[in-house]
Amino acid sequence: MELNDPRLKRSIFKKPDVGQWQLAHFAKTLIEASNDYRQDQIQEEELYLACNYHNHIRGPDDAGNIEGRRGVLNNLIRISYSQFPFQMQNHKADIPRALILFEELAAQAIDEFDVDSAFRKLTGLSIREFILHGFAIWAICGNGEIPPVKESTDPRTERLLPLEKQQKFRDIITADYMQFRECQAKKPIKKGLEKQQFNCLHTYPLIRTQKSRKLVCPVPLLLIRRVTRGVYYQLQDAYSRGGRRNEFTQFFGKRLFEPYVGMHLRALATTAELIPEQDIGSEKTCDWILVEGESLTLIECKALGLTFKSKALAETDDVADDLSKRIVKAVKACERTRQAIQEGLVGLAHLKGKTTRNLIVFYDDIFLFNSPLYRELIESELQANGLGAVPFQVCAIRELEYAVPLLQNSGLGNFLDQKLADRDHATWDIGTLLGRLIEDGALKTNGPNKILAEKLDSLFAELTAQPNHLASSDARLGESS
């Protein structure tokens, strides 16, 4: 069907608000299949039409039987991971989160795994340099085109973004058309699901054009994700051992992500008790126990949600295997903790008799994980382990960050109880429900997340600070005047 086909225009051609996920797919398709030497430039109408067409994804819609429900879930998975990350509102939070995880917390466990040294070996840049260079380019790429590297007369730029580091950074995150196509060719794809294939703009958010050799940034949002969340995936890939134990991911989960979750729980638990993982015989409790009066929230932390393959192709067996490794294992840890509390084991006896609820927190982006469509895939395994009646909720770390200033007065346990008590709300993403409660006036915020805001403020202070010799000169000038 041609772009100018009247049937196509009648059915789907409207002037939409073009989403960044649409532009990302459109850019990927152009890089893969087009070139810079076409005589006619893409017209605005063609762009709107192509982007609007992207939204018309046909998938199974019969949810009346198990096969239909599995098809609906698989379609939702593919759509959510190719679209929802672009619709998140607060991507600035990725920057302070990355600095706290990979710099601040990593420095406290440097004897076990030197994250910054490992990243320098891969890139020639420290993690802070990598994030700063990405932020600097993001700040100037509003029109899409990136100016060439050049010497700066501003001493702050020379100090924070030296010329050789700027070029090194660009080399890491830039691909020409051939490199981009080679990257895409390695990603899993299935006929009919091309729109949900992993987009290599996540790896290479800057593209070098064919004709002019200029750098462009088709989707600036992906630049921020590349220099923050991308640090995790780059190190994960570097330490991958073909299915065997990954040294970095093991370290990240236990020594970085769990303490990071704990930081936010402590901010939430200003008048509560927070208990870290405890030994119970040959096993351990869940990662955190949040005590709010007579309420216990048992919290287990997981780094990864679904694998890249599951996100792109959503094959039922692959998704079920991922859920088994993460969700079922986490629920087991929470239930093991509840039983240890009820038995009054050493260190937990004072918690006996308090009510419990279970929360699993992921570092990875997750969507719709509280939906019964997901739970159906692991229901038989939960039943086989005596966990069929165990209620639990799942959230991404960005949702916990969002919740902290909202729930400081009412408490996390109380919020989860109310959510689980409502059959409809129990199936919602936690962030979605929090947003609805704010809209309805049922929740009021106590300001921004202070942990993230303070880290971001310190970064801006560093970026705007004058070098010491200039600051002292200014001071002497002030004294003389």
Buried (B, 14 or more C-beta within 10 A) or exposed (E): EEEEEEEBBEEBBEEBEBBBBBBBBBBBBBBBEEEEEEEEEEEEEEBBBBBBBBBEBEEBEEBEEEEEBBBBBBBBBBBBBBBBBBEBEEBBBBBBBBBBBBBBBBEEBEEEBBBBEBBBEBBBBBBBBBBBBBBBBBEEBEEEEBEEBEEBEEEBBEEBBBEEBBEBBBEBBBBBBEBBBEBBEEBBBEEEBEBBBBBBBBBBBBBBBBEEEBBBBBBBBBBBBBBBBBBBBBBBEBBEEEEEEBBBBBBBBBBBBBBBBBBBBBBBBEEBEBBEBBEBEEEBBBBBBBBBEEBBBBBBBBBBBBBBBBBBBBBBEBBBBBBBEBBBEBBBBBBBBBEBBBEEBEBBEEBEEBEBBBBBBBBBBBBBBBBEBBBBBBEEBBEEBEBEEBBBBBBBBBBBBBBBBBBBEEBBBBBBBBBBEEEEBBBBBBBBBBBEBBEEEEBEBEEBBEBBBEBBEEBEEEBEEEEEEEEEEEEEEEEEE
